[in-house]
Amino acid sequence: MPTLQWPEILLIVAILLLLFGVGKIAKIGGELGAGIKAFKDGLSGKTQDQTPEEKPNSETTEKK
């Protein structure tokens, strides 16, 4: 089975840009990234209700 090389990949990307436009491609990429992040958080047991622990402020912990 033949593999995709750079000229073929560039041609596919150019066709996708012509069909969908830059804005739509960026939106799809952002949604895909958010989906992957949610999947990883789901695997690790994190939920949206949990907030990261607040780190102590360096100004209040320093002695003056």
mmJSON file of the N, C-alpha and C atoms, coordinates in Angstrom:
{"data_MODEL":{"atom_site":{
"group_PDB":["ATOM","ATOM","ATOM","ATOM","ATOM","ATOM","ATOM","ATOM","ATOM","ATOM","ATOM","ATOM","ATOM","ATOM","ATOM","ATOM","ATOM","ATOM","ATOM","ATOM","ATOM","ATOM","ATOM","ATOM","ATOM","ATOM","ATOM","ATOM","ATOM","ATOM","ATOM","ATOM","ATOM","ATOM","ATOM","ATOM","ATOM","ATOM","ATOM","ATOM","ATOM","ATOM","ATOM","ATOM","ATOM","ATOM","ATOM","ATOM","ATOM","ATOM","ATOM","ATOM","ATOM","ATOM","ATOM","ATOM","ATOM","ATOM","ATOM","ATOM","ATOM","ATOM","ATOM","ATOM","ATOM","ATOM","ATOM","ATOM","ATOM","ATOM","ATOM","ATOM","ATOM","ATOM","ATOM","ATOM","ATOM","ATOM","ATOM","ATOM","ATOM","ATOM","ATOM","ATOM","ATOM","ATOM","ATOM","ATOM","ATOM","ATOM","ATOM","ATOM","ATOM","ATOM","ATOM","ATOM","ATOM","ATOM","ATOM","ATOM","ATOM","ATOM","ATOM","ATOM","ATOM","ATOM","ATOM","ATOM","ATOM","ATOM","ATOM","ATOM","ATOM","ATOM","ATOM","ATOM","ATOM","ATOM","ATOM","ATOM","ATOM","ATOM","ATOM","ATOM","ATOM","ATOM","ATOM","ATOM","ATOM","ATOM","ATOM","ATOM","ATOM","ATOM","ATOM","ATOM","ATOM","ATOM","ATOM","ATOM","ATOM","ATOM","ATOM","ATOM","ATOM","ATOM","ATOM","ATOM","ATOM","ATOM","ATOM","ATOM","ATOM","ATOM","ATOM","ATOM","ATOM","ATOM","ATOM","ATOM","ATOM","ATOM","ATOM","ATOM","ATOM","ATOM","ATOM","ATOM","ATOM","ATOM","ATOM","ATOM","ATOM","ATOM","ATOM","ATOM","ATOM","ATOM","ATOM","ATOM","ATOM","ATOM","ATOM","ATOM","ATOM","ATOM","ATOM","ATOM","ATOM","ATOM","ATOM","ATOM"],
"id":[1,2,3,4,5,6,7,8,9,10,11,12,13,14,15,16,17,18,19,20,21,22,23,24,25,26,27,28,29,30,31,32,33,34,35,36,37,38,39,40,41,42,43,44,45,46,47,48,49,50,51,52,53,54,55,56,57,58,59,60,61,62,63,64,65,66,67,68,69,70,71,72,73,74,75,76,77,78,79,80,81,82,83,84,85,86,87,88,89,90,91,92,93,94,95,96,97,98,99,100,101,102,103,104,105,106,107,108,109,110,111,112,113,114,115,116,117,118,119,120,121,122,123,124,125,126,127,128,129,130,131,132,133,134,135,136,137,138,139,140,141,142,143,144,145,146,147,148,149,150,151,152,153,154,155,156,157,158,159,160,161,162,163,164,165,166,167,168,169,170,171,172,173,174,175,176,177,178,179,180,181,182,183,184,185,186,187,188,189,190,191,192],
"type_symbol":["N","C","C","N","C","C","N","C","C","N","C","C","N","C","C","N","C","C","N","C","C","N","C","C","N","C","C","N","C","C","N","C","C","N","C","C","N","C","C","N","C","C","N","C","C","N","C","C","N","C","C","N","C","C","N","C","C","N","C","C","N","C","C","N","C","C","N","C","C","N","C","C","N","C","C","N","C","C","N","C","C","N","C","C","N","C","C","N","C","C","N","C","C","N","C","C","N","C","C","N","C","C","N","C","C","N","C","C","N","C","C","N","C","C","N","C","C","N","C","C","N","C","C","N","C","C","N","C","C","N","C","C","N","C","C","N","C","C","N","C","C","N","C","C","N","C","C","N","C","C","N","C","C","N","C","C","N","C","C","N","C","C","N","C","C","N","C","C","N","C","C","N","C","C","N","C","C","N","C","C","N","C","C","N","C","C","N","C","C","N","C","C"],
"label_atom_id":["N","CA","C","N","CA","C","N","CA","C","N","CA","C","N","CA","C","N","CA","C","N","CA","C","N","CA","C","N","CA","C","N","CA","C","N","CA","C","N","CA","C","N","CA","C","N","CA","C","N","CA","C","N","CA","C","N","CA","C","N","CA","C","N","CA","C","N","CA","C","N","CA","C","N","CA","C","N","CA","C","N","CA","C","N","CA","C","N","CA","C","N","CA","C","N","CA","C","N","CA","C","N","CA","C","N","CA","C","N","CA","C","N","CA","C","N","CA","C","N","CA","C","N","CA","C","N","CA","C","N","CA","C","N","CA","C","N","CA","C","N","CA","C","N","CA","C","N","CA","C","N","CA","C","N","CA","C","N","CA","C","N","CA","C","N","CA","C","N","CA","C","N","CA","C","N","CA","C","N","CA","C","N","CA","C","N","CA","C","N","CA","C","N","CA","C","N","CA","C","N","CA","C","N","CA","C","N","CA","C","N","CA","C","N","CA","C","N","CA","C","N","CA","C"],
"label_alt_id":[null,null,null,null,null,null,null,null,null,null,null,null,null,null,null,null,null,null,null,null,null,null,null,null,null,null,null,null,null,null,null,null,null,null,null,null,null,null,null,null,null,null,null,null,null,null,null,null,null,null,null,null,null,null,null,null,null,null,null,null,null,null,null,null,null,null,null,null,null,null,null,null,null,null,null,null,null,null,null,null,null,null,null,null,null,null,null,null,null,null,null,null,null,null,null,null,null,null,null,null,null,null,null,null,null,null,null,null,null,null,null,null,null,null,null,null,null,null,null,null,null,null,null,null,null,null,null,null,null,null,null,null,null,null,null,null,null,null,null,null,null,null,null,null,null,null,null,null,null,null,null,null,null,null,null,null,null,null,null,null,null,null,null,null,null,null,null,null,null,null,null,null,null,null,null,null,null,null,null,null,null,null,null,null,null,null,null,null,null,null,null,null],
"label_comp_id":["MET","MET","MET","PRO","PRO","PRO","THR","THR","THR","LEU","LEU","LEU","GLN","GLN","GLN","TRP","TRP","TRP","PRO","PRO","PRO","GLU","GLU","GLU","ILE","ILE","ILE","LEU","LEU","LEU","LEU","LEU","LEU","ILE","ILE","ILE","VAL","VAL","VAL","ALA","ALA","ALA","ILE","ILE","ILE","LEU","LEU","LEU","LEU","LEU","LEU","LEU","LEU","LEU","LEU","LEU","LEU","PHE","PHE","PHE","GLY","GLY","GLY","VAL","VAL","VAL","GLY","GLY","GLY","LYS","LYS","LYS","ILE","ILE","ILE","ALA","ALA","ALA","LYS","LYS","LYS","ILE","ILE","ILE","GLY","GLY","GLY","GLY","GLY","GLY","GLU","GLU","GLU","LEU","LEU","LEU","GLY","GLY","GLY","ALA","ALA","ALA","GLY","GLY","GLY","ILE","ILE","ILE","LYS","LYS","LYS","ALA","ALA","ALA","PHE","PHE","PHE","LYS","LYS","LYS","ASP","ASP","ASP","GLY","GLY","GLY","LEU","LEU","LEU","SER","SER","SER","GLY","GLY","GLY","LYS","LYS","LYS","THR","THR","THR","GLN","GLN","GLN","ASP","ASP","ASP","GLN","GLN","GLN","THR","THR","THR","PRO","PRO","PRO","GLU","GLU","GLU","GLU","GLU","GLU","LYS","LYS","LYS","PRO","PRO","PRO","ASN","ASN","ASN","SER","SER","SER","GLU","GLU","GLU","THR","THR","THR","THR","THR","THR","GLU","GLU","GLU","LYS","LYS","LYS","LYS","LYS","LYS"],
"label_asym_id":["A","A","A","A","A","A","A","A","A","A","A","A","A","A","A","A","A","A","A","A","A","A","A","A","A","A","A","A","A","A","A","A","A","A","A","A","A","A","A","A","A","A","A","A","A","A","A","A","A","A","A","A","A","A","A","A","A","A","A","A","A","A","A","A","A","A","A","A","A","A","A","A","A","A","A","A","A","A","A","A","A","A","A","A","A","A","A","A","A","A","A","A","A","A","A","A","A","A","A","A","A","A","A","A","A","A","A","A","A","A","A","A","A","A","A","A","A","A","A","A","A","A","A","A","A","A","A","A","A","A","A","A","A","A","A","A","A","A","A","A","A","A","A","A","A","A","A","A","A","A","A","A","A","A","A","A","A","A","A","A","A","A","A","A","A","A","A","A","A","A","A","A","A","A","A","A","A","A","A","A","A","A","A","A","A","A","A","A","A","A","A","A"],
"label_entity_id":["1","1","1","1","1","1","1","1","1","1","1","1","1","1","1","1","1","1","1","1","1","1","1","1","1","1","1","1","1","1","1","1","1","1","1","1","1","1","1","1","1","1","1","1","1","1","1","1","1","1","1","1","1","1","1","1","1","1","1","1","1","1","1","1","1","1","1","1","1","1","1","1","1","1","1","1","1","1","1","1","1","1","1","1","1","1","1","1","1","1","1","1","1","1","1","1","1","1","1","1","1","1","1","1","1","1","1","1","1","1","1","1","1","1","1","1","1","1","1","1","1","1","1","1","1","1","1","1","1","1","1","1","1","1","1","1","1","1","1","1","1","1","1","1","1","1","1","1","1","1","1","1","1","1","1","1","1","1","1","1","1","1","1","1","1","1","1","1","1","1","1","1","1","1","1","1","1","1","1","1","1","1","1","1","1","1","1","1","1","1","1","1"],
"label_seq_id":[1,1,1,2,2,2,3,3,3,4,4,4,5,5,5,6,6,6,7,7,7,8,8,8,9,9,9,10,10,10,11,11,11,12,12,12,13,13,13,14,14,14,15,15,15,16,16,16,17,17,17,18,18,18,19,19,19,20,20,20,21,21,21,22,22,22,23,23,23,24,24,24,25,25,25,26,26,26,27,27,27,28,28,28,29,29,29,30,30,30,31,31,31,32,32,32,33,33,33,34,34,34,35,35,35,36,36,36,37,37,37,38,38,38,39,39,39,40,40,40,41,41,41,42,42,42,43,43,43,44,44,44,45,45,45,46,46,46,47,47,47,48,48,48,49,49,49,50,50,50,51,51,51,52,52,52,53,53,53,54,54,54,55,55,55,56,56,56,57,57,57,58,58,58,59,59,59,60,60,60,61,61,61,62,62,62,63,63,63,64,64,64],
"pdbx_PDB_ins_code":[null,null,null,null,null,null,null,null,null,null,null,null,null,null,null,null,null,null,null,null,null,null,null,null,null,null,null,null,null,null,null,null,null,null,null,null,null,null,null,null,null,null,null,null,null,null,null,null,null,null,null,null,null,null,null,null,null,null,null,null,null,null,null,null,null,null,null,null,null,null,null,null,null,null,null,null,null,null,null,null,null,null,null,null,null,null,null,null,null,null,null,null,null,null,null,null,null,null,null,null,null,null,null,null,null,null,null,null,null,null,null,null,null,null,null,null,null,null,null,null,null,null,null,null,null,null,null,null,null,null,null,null,null,null,null,null,null,null,null,null,null,null,null,null,null,null,null,null,null,null,null,null,null,null,null,null,null,null,null,null,null,null,null,null,null,null,null,null,null,null,null,null,null,null,null,null,null,null,null,null,null,null,null,null,null,null,null,null,null,null,null,null],
"Cartn_x":[0.84,0.0,0.894,0.67,1.53,1.279,2.329,2.222,2.029,1.504,1.357,2.684,3.085,4.307,3.937,4.917,4.664,3.837,4.095,3.258,1.775,1.506,0.116,-0.535,0.202,-0.324,-0.611,0.298,0.08,-1.134,-1.326,-2.491,-3.789,-3.806,-4.993,-5.286,-4.263,-4.443,-4.969,-4.439,-4.902,-6.366,-6.765,-8.168,-9.063,-8.636,-9.432,-9.59,-8.519,-8.601,-9.565,-9.551,-10.473,-11.925,-12.159,-13.523,-14.095,-13.309,-13.83,-13.41,-12.288,-11.789,-10.968,-10.166,-9.245,-10.005,-11.061,-11.809,-12.459,-13.046,-13.718,-12.706,-11.558,-10.514,-10.001,-9.804,-9.333,-10.37,-11.639,-12.706,-12.747,-12.627,-12.63,-11.425,-10.264,-9.067,-9.218,-9.809,-10.028,-10.99,-12.063,-13.026,-12.418,-11.593,-10.916,-9.969,-9.233,-8.337,-9.09,-10.231,-11.036,-11.592,-11.968,-12.465,-11.392,-10.187,-9.079,-8.758,-8.775,-8.504,-9.564,-10.833,-11.91,-11.771,-11.358,-11.153,-10.041,-8.92,-7.805,-8.215,-8.96,-9.433,-10.378,-11.2,-12.101,-11.35,-10.267,-9.469,-8.761,-8.341,-7.615,-8.551,-9.862,-10.822,-11.159,-10.654,-10.968,-12.351,-13.037,-14.317,-14.259,-15.261,-15.279,-15.561,-16.204,-16.527,-15.288,-14.271,-13.056,-12.233,-11.766,-10.906,-9.505,-8.487,-7.122,-6.898,-6.102,-5.82,-5.091,-5.514,-4.889,-3.501,-2.567,-1.2,-1.084,-0.32,-0.176,0.498,0.053,0.599,2.004,2.96,4.361,4.562,3.729,3.878,3.458,2.462,1.998,2.871,3.602,4.442,5.853,6.23,7.565,7.577,8.664,8.825,9.35,8.768,9.209,10.051],
"Cartn_y":[-1.169,0.0,1.243,2.16,3.348,4.3,5.016,5.971,7.379,8.257,9.664,10.376,11.105,11.89,13.364,14.244,15.674,16.316,16.038,16.672,16.299,15.04,14.62,15.262,15.352,15.976,17.456,18.153,19.566,19.764,18.875,18.956,18.756,17.813,17.576,18.785,19.377,20.569,21.729,21.915,23.001,22.816,21.603,21.335,21.589,21.163,21.416,22.905,23.681,25.129,25.763,25.277,25.812,25.469,24.274,23.845,24.516,24.557,25.006,26.415,26.883,28.187,28.107,29.129,29.135,29.189,29.991,30.137,28.848,28.141,26.882,25.834,25.77,24.812,25.108,26.382,26.753,26.378,26.587,26.245,24.739,23.966,22.504,22.048,22.647,22.296,22.611,23.75,24.117,23.174,22.806,21.877,20.489,20.081,18.792,18.787,19.872,19.981,19.961,20.657,20.663,19.268,18.556,17.196,16.256,16.389,15.55,15.861,17.155,17.546,16.987,17.055,16.513,15.0,14.333,12.886,12.539,13.265,13.015,13.286,14.376,14.687,13.603,13.059,11.983,10.725,10.435,9.258,9.423,10.648,10.865,11.1,11.199,11.343,12.772,13.731,15.13,15.453,16.373,16.855,18.366,18.943,20.393,21.089,20.385,20.989,21.198,20.384,20.497,21.684,22.473,23.592,23.291,23.757,23.53,24.266,23.652,24.281,25.599,26.575,27.887,27.847,28.371,28.447,29.685,29.593,30.778,31.905,33.094,34.262,34.501,34.682,34.842,36.126,37.128,38.388,38.234,37.417,37.275,36.326,35.429,34.474,35.01,36.06,36.635,37.488,37.402,38.262,39.601,40.638,41.987,42.588],
"Cartn_z":[0.0,0.0,0.0,-0.932,-1.011,0.165,0.533,1.633,1.085,1.92,1.527,1.71,0.712,0.802,0.839,1.022,1.205,0.096,-1.165,-2.204,-2.085,-1.771,-1.621,-0.395,0.692,1.911,1.664,0.981,0.68,-0.229,-1.164,-2.048,-1.261,-0.356,0.481,1.345,1.945,2.795,1.962,0.767,-0.102,-0.481,-0.779,-1.122,0.078,1.271,2.476,2.738,2.532,2.723,1.727,0.495,-0.502,-0.17,0.319,0.615,1.868,2.945,4.228,4.612,4.153,4.548,5.83,6.056,7.195,8.516,8.592,9.844,10.291,9.354,9.684,10.121,9.449,9.809,11.219,11.548,12.884,13.944,13.639,14.582,14.824,13.751,13.875,14.708,14.468,15.235,16.71,17.02,18.417,19.114,18.418,18.991,19.167,18.23,18.339,19.543,19.73,20.882,22.199,22.263,23.486,23.765,22.715,22.892,23.416,22.898,23.358,24.816,25.179,26.563,27.497,27.1,27.923,28.069,27.0,27.061,28.039,27.977,28.897,30.334,30.551,31.897,32.4,31.517,31.902,32.289,31.592,31.929,33.269,33.57,34.821,35.999,35.764,36.845,37.192,36.451,36.717,36.179,36.84,36.34,36.221,35.579,35.423,36.748,37.695,38.983,39.845,39.628,40.414,39.928,40.861,40.509,41.01,40.308,40.782,42.097,42.936,44.223,44.003,44.778,44.637,45.247,44.507,45.005,45.886,46.948,47.802,47.044,47.289,46.64,47.16,46.288,46.708,47.507,47.242,47.978,49.439,49.718,51.089,51.873,51.22,51.938,52.175,51.464,51.661,52.923,53.653,54.827,54.377,54.924,54.538,55.626],
"occupancy":[1.0,1.0,1.0,1.0,1.0,1.0,1.0,1.0,1.0,1.0,1.0,1.0,1.0,1.0,1.0,1.0,1.0,1.0,1.0,1.0,1.0,1.0,1.0,1.0,1.0,1.0,1.0,1.0,1.0,1.0,1.0,1.0,1.0,1.0,1.0,1.0,1.0,1.0,1.0,1.0,1.0,1.0,1.0,1.0,1.0,1.0,1.0,1.0,1.0,1.0,1.0,1.0,1.0,1.0,1.0,1.0,1.0,1.0,1.0,1.0,1.0,1.0,1.0,1.0,1.0,1.0,1.0,1.0,1.0,1.0,1.0,1.0,1.0,1.0,1.0,1.0,1.0,1.0,1.0,1.0,1.0,1.0,1.0,1.0,1.0,1.0,1.0,1.0,1.0,1.0,1.0,1.0,1.0,1.0,1.0,1.0,1.0,1.0,1.0,1.0,1.0,1.0,1.0,1.0,1.0,1.0,1.0,1.0,1.0,1.0,1.0,1.0,1.0,1.0,1.0,1.0,1.0,1.0,1.0,1.0,1.0,1.0,1.0,1.0,1.0,1.0,1.0,1.0,1.0,1.0,1.0,1.0,1.0,1.0,1.0,1.0,1.0,1.0,1.0,1.0,1.0,1.0,1.0,1.0,1.0,1.0,1.0,1.0,1.0,1.0,1.0,1.0,1.0,1.0,1.0,1.0,1.0,1.0,1.0,1.0,1.0,1.0,1.0,1.0,1.0,1.0,1.0,1.0,1.0,1.0,1.0,1.0,1.0,1.0,1.0,1.0,1.0,1.0,1.0,1.0,1.0,1.0,1.0,1.0,1.0,1.0,1.0,1.0,1.0,1.0,1.0,1.0],
"B_iso_or_equiv":[0.0,0.0,0.0,0.0,0.0,0.0,0.0,0.0,0.0,0.0,0.0,0.0,0.0,0.0,0.0,0.0,0.0,0.0,0.0,0.0,0.0,0.0,0.0,0.0,0.0,0.0,0.0,0.0,0.0,0.0,0.0,0.0,0.0,0.0,0.0,0.0,0.0,0.0,0.0,0.0,0.0,0.0,0.0,0.0,0.0,0.0,0.0,0.0,0.0,0.0,0.0,0.0,0.0,0.0,0.0,0.0,0.0,0.0,0.0,0.0,0.0,0.0,0.0,0.0,0.0,0.0,0.0,0.0,0.0,0.0,0.0,0.0,0.0,0.0,0.0,0.0,0.0,0.0,0.0,0.0,0.0,0.0,0.0,0.0,0.0,0.0,0.0,0.0,0.0,0.0,0.0,0.0,0.0,0.0,0.0,0.0,0.0,0.0,0.0,0.0,0.0,0.0,0.0,0.0,0.0,0.0,0.0,0.0,0.0,0.0,0.0,0.0,0.0,0.0,0.0,0.0,0.0,0.0,0.0,0.0,0.0,0.0,0.0,0.0,0.0,0.0,0.0,0.0,0.0,0.0,0.0,0.0,0.0,0.0,0.0,0.0,0.0,0.0,0.0,0.0,0.0,0.0,0.0,0.0,0.0,0.0,0.0,0.0,0.0,0.0,0.0,0.0,0.0,0.0,0.0,0.0,0.0,0.0,0.0,0.0,0.0,0.0,0.0,0.0,0.0,0.0,0.0,0.0,0.0,0.0,0.0,0.0,0.0,0.0,0.0,0.0,0.0,0.0,0.0,0.0,0.0,0.0,0.0,0.0,0.0,0.0,0.0,0.0,0.0,0.0,0.0,0.0],
"pdbx_formal_charge":[null,null,null,null,null,null,null,null,null,null,null,null,null,null,null,null,null,null,null,null,null,null,null,null,null,null,null,null,null,null,null,null,null,null,null,null,null,null,null,null,null,null,null,null,null,null,null,null,null,null,null,null,null,null,null,null,null,null,null,null,null,null,null,null,null,null,null,null,null,null,null,null,null,null,null,null,null,null,null,null,null,null,null,null,null,null,null,null,null,null,null,null,null,null,null,null,null,null,null,null,null,null,null,null,null,null,null,null,null,null,null,null,null,null,null,null,null,null,null,null,null,null,null,null,null,null,null,null,null,null,null,null,null,null,null,null,null,null,null,null,null,null,null,null,null,null,null,null,null,null,null,null,null,null,null,null,null,null,null,null,null,null,null,null,null,null,null,null,null,null,null,null,null,null,null,null,null,null,null,null,null,null,null,null,null,null,null,null,null,null,null,null],
"auth_seq_id":[1,1,1,2,2,2,3,3,3,4,4,4,5,5,5,6,6,6,7,7,7,8,8,8,9,9,9,10,10,10,11,11,11,12,12,12,13,13,13,14,14,14,15,15,15,16,16,16,17,17,17,18,18,18,19,19,19,20,20,20,21,21,21,22,22,22,23,23,23,24,24,24,25,25,25,26,26,26,27,27,27,28,28,28,29,29,29,30,30,30,31,31,31,32,32,32,33,33,33,34,34,34,35,35,35,36,36,36,37,37,37,38,38,38,39,39,39,40,40,40,41,41,41,42,42,42,43,43,43,44,44,44,45,45,45,46,46,46,47,47,47,48,48,48,49,49,49,50,50,50,51,51,51,52,52,52,53,53,53,54,54,54,55,55,55,56,56,56,57,57,57,58,58,58,59,59,59,60,60,60,61,61,61,62,62,62,63,63,63,64,64,64],
"auth_comp_id":["MET","MET","MET","PRO","PRO","PRO","THR","THR","THR","LEU","LEU","LEU","GLN","GLN","GLN","TRP","TRP","TRP","PRO","PRO","PRO","GLU","GLU","GLU","ILE","ILE","ILE","LEU","LEU","LEU","LEU","LEU","LEU","ILE","ILE","ILE","VAL","VAL","VAL","ALA","ALA","ALA","ILE","ILE","ILE","LEU","LEU","LEU","LEU","LEU","LEU","LEU","LEU","LEU","LEU","LEU","LEU","PHE","PHE","PHE","GLY","GLY","GLY","VAL","VAL","VAL","GLY","GLY","GLY","LYS","LYS","LYS","ILE","ILE","ILE","ALA","ALA","ALA","LYS","LYS","LYS","ILE","ILE","ILE","GLY","GLY","GLY","GLY","GLY","GLY","GLU","GLU","GLU","LEU","LEU","LEU","GLY","GLY","GLY","ALA","ALA","ALA","GLY","GLY","GLY","ILE","ILE","ILE","LYS","LYS","LYS","ALA","ALA","ALA","PHE","PHE","PHE","LYS","LYS","LYS","ASP","ASP","ASP","GLY","GLY","GLY","LEU","LEU","LEU","SER","SER","SER","GLY","GLY","GLY","LYS","LYS","LYS","THR","THR","THR","GLN","GLN","GLN","ASP","ASP","ASP","GLN","GLN","GLN","THR","THR","THR","PRO","PRO","PRO","GLU","GLU","GLU","GLU","GLU","GLU","LYS","LYS","LYS","PRO","PRO","PRO","ASN","ASN","ASN","SER","SER","SER","GLU","GLU","GLU","THR","THR","THR","THR","THR","THR","GLU","GLU","GLU","LYS","LYS","LYS","LYS","LYS","LYS"],
"auth_asym_id":["A","A","A","A","A","A","A","A","A","A","A","A","A","A","A","A","A","A","A","A","A","A","A","A","A","A","A","A","A","A","A","A","A","A","A","A","A","A","A","A","A","A","A","A","A","A","A","A","A","A","A","A","A","A","A","A","A","A","A","A","A","A","A","A","A","A","A","A","A","A","A","A","A","A","A","A","A","A","A","A","A","A","A","A","A","A","A","A","A","A","A","A","A","A","A","A","A","A","A","A","A","A","A","A","A","A","A","A","A","A","A","A","A","A","A","A","A","A","A","A","A","A","A","A","A","A","A","A","A","A","A","A","A","A","A","A","A","A","A","A","A","A","A","A","A","A","A","A","A","A","A","A","A","A","A","A","A","A","A","A","A","A","A","A","A","A","A","A","A","A","A","A","A","A","A","A","A","A","A","A","A","A","A","A","A","A","A","A","A","A","A","A"],
"auth_atom_id":["N","CA","C","N","CA","C","N","CA","C","N","CA","C","N","CA","C","N","CA","C","N","CA","C","N","CA","C","N","CA","C","N","CA","C","N","CA","C","N","CA","C","N","CA","C","N","CA","C","N","CA","C","N","CA","C","N","CA","C","N","CA","C","N","CA","C","N","CA","C","N","CA","C","N","CA","C","N","CA","C","N","CA","C","N","CA","C","N","CA","C","N","CA","C","N","CA","C","N","CA","C","N","CA","C","N","CA","C","N","CA","C","N","CA","C","N","CA","C","N","CA","C","N","CA","C","N","CA","C","N","CA","C","N","CA","C","N","CA","C","N","CA","C","N","CA","C","N","CA","C","N","CA","C","N","CA","C","N","CA","C","N","CA","C","N","CA","C","N","CA","C","N","CA","C","N","CA","C","N","CA","C","N","CA","C","N","CA","C","N","CA","C","N","CA","C","N","CA","C","N","CA","C","N","CA","C","N","CA","C","N","CA","C","N","CA","C","N","CA","C","N","CA","C"],
"pdbx_PDB_model_num":[1,1,1,1,1,1,1,1,1,1,1,1,1,1,1,1,1,1,1,1,1,1,1,1,1,1,1,1,1,1,1,1,1,1,1,1,1,1,1,1,1,1,1,1,1,1,1,1,1,1,1,1,1,1,1,1,1,1,1,1,1,1,1,1,1,1,1,1,1,1,1,1,1,1,1,1,1,1,1,1,1,1,1,1,1,1,1,1,1,1,1,1,1,1,1,1,1,1,1,1,1,1,1,1,1,1,1,1,1,1,1,1,1,1,1,1,1,1,1,1,1,1,1,1,1,1,1,1,1,1,1,1,1,1,1,1,1,1,1,1,1,1,1,1,1,1,1,1,1,1,1,1,1,1,1,1,1,1,1,1,1,1,1,1,1,1,1,1,1,1,1,1,1,1,1,1,1,1,1,1,1,1,1,1,1,1,1,1,1,1,1,1]
}}}
